[in-house]
Amino acid sequence: MVSDPDDLPKKPKTEIVIGQDISMMSEFELSARIETLEGEIARSREAIKARQATKAAADAFFKKS
């Protein structure tokens, strides 16, 4: 018998598949899915900003019109 919750096996993180059937998901699962997707959206937006900054710096360096 396991007495410490930290000794329990960790539940594997579920992979989100775009377009998958979500009709059988619970409210909790759907909320977790939305939270994960919003995190990925924020991460993607930050990556876009970084690439735009890099491009702007290169354009300024080479004085591209």
C-alpha positions as CSV (number, residue, x, y, z in Angstrom):
1,M,0.0,0.0,0.0
2,V,1.3,3.5,-0.9
3,S,1.2,5.9,2.0
4,D,2.7,8.9,0.4
5,P,0.9,10.6,-2.5
6,D,4.3,11.5,-4.1
7,D,5.0,7.8,-4.4
8,L,2.0,7.3,-6.7
9,P,2.7,7.0,-10.4
10,K,2.1,10.2,-12.3
11,K,-0.8,10.4,-14.7
12,P,0.7,10.9,-18.2
13,K,-0.2,14.3,-19.7
14,T,-2.8,13.9,-22.3
15,E,-1.9,15.0,-25.8
16,I,-4.2,17.5,-27.4
17,V,-5.2,16.6,-30.9
18,I,-6.8,19.4,-33.0
19,G,-10.1,18.3,-34.3
20,Q,-10.5,15.3,-31.9
21,D,-13.9,14.3,-30.7
22,I,-14.5,16.2,-27.4
23,S,-18.1,15.1,-26.9
24,M,-17.2,12.6,-24.2
25,M,-14.9,14.9,-22.2
26,S,-16.0,16.2,-18.8
27,E,-16.3,19.8,-17.9
28,F,-13.0,19.5,-16.0
29,E,-11.2,18.0,-19.0
30,L,-12.6,20.6,-21.3
31,S,-11.5,23.4,-19.0
32,A,-8.0,21.9,-18.7
33,R,-7.9,21.6,-22.5
34,I,-8.8,25.3,-22.9
35,E,-6.1,26.3,-20.3
36,T,-3.5,24.3,-22.2
37,L,-4.5,25.7,-25.5
38,E,-4.5,29.3,-24.2
39,G,-1.0,28.7,-22.9
40,E,0.2,27.5,-26.3
41,I,-1.5,30.5,-28.0
42,A,0.4,32.8,-25.6
43,R,3.7,31.0,-26.2
44,S,3.1,31.2,-30.0
45,R,2.4,34.9,-29.8
46,E,5.6,35.5,-27.9
47,A,7.5,33.5,-30.5
48,I,6.0,35.7,-33.2
49,K,7.0,38.9,-31.4
50,A,10.6,37.6,-31.0
51,R,10.8,36.8,-34.7
52,Q,9.4,40.2,-35.7
53,A,11.9,41.9,-33.4
54,T,14.7,39.9,-35.0
55,K,13.5,40.8,-38.5
56,A,13.1,44.5,-37.6
57,A,16.7,44.5,-36.2
58,A,18.0,42.9,-39.4
59,D,16.0,45.3,-41.6
60,A,17.4,48.3,-39.6
61,F,21.0,46.9,-39.8
62,F,20.8,46.4,-43.6
63,K,18.7,49.6,-44.1
64,K,16.1,47.7,-46.0
65,S,13.3,49.9,-47.4
